[in-house]
Amino acid sequence: FVVLAGGKGSRMKASLPKQFLELRGAPILHHSLDLFLERLPQYLRDHGGRTEPPNVVLVIDPSYQPEYQKYVDYYEGRLCFANPGVERQGSVENKLVEVSNCSYAAIHDSARPLVTVDEICHVVKDAKQYGAAVLGVPCKATIKESDDGSMVLRTIQRSRLWEVHTPQVIEIEKLQRGFKYVTTNNLEVTDDVSIVEQLQEPVKLTRGEYTNLKITTP
């Protein structure tokens, strides 16, 4: 499990990056760490002794790493750091090459503190069947396309549109092939399963919850 917490959160207009702002008595980031290191493992132990995530990688700026070293020490090898990359794919790629005991990577935005254990279990199950899966929900809003930001070009058929969330779960071997492909072809991707799409390989849409909101603006 890779928790992305290296962003600046400039749209939040706050004195701190958004992942460190307080939400219900704890920094936003801590809700994801608690989920992957405590609640999810406990749920899996309680439901048939299924395997818990062997590694949680926290992608965080080096200036904040000393503050989180106590958590790395506490979890004794289950939690480790990775430095942010210039782009999103760089943040993910920085540590995956070192995680050799895992077959799949689940990549999650720390700005989504409301994802549920059930959602995670469903998207992991789908990824193991298809090689890649992403949580998402059908779009409720009418979406219009504009090529100049001023005039409507067309209305896009809503029944074909999905808003994607995280975690996005991908077979690591496939993800590494995708990293190589987008680097070689100088492509920029804005989410993780887009890397798999560039390989023209399948990505399963796993129905998630509308409550899995991303904190972006005040």
PyMOL commands that set and color helices and strands:
alter all, ss='L'
color gray80, all
select helices_A, chain A and resi 10-12+18-20+28-46+65-74+88-96+117-130+158-160+172-184+193-198
alter helices_A, ss='H'
color red, helices_A
select strands_A, chain A and resi 2-4+22-23+26-27+56-59+79-82+104-109+132-138+143-145+154-156+162-171+204-207
alter strands_A, ss='S'
color yellow, strands_A
deselect
rebuild
show_as cartoon
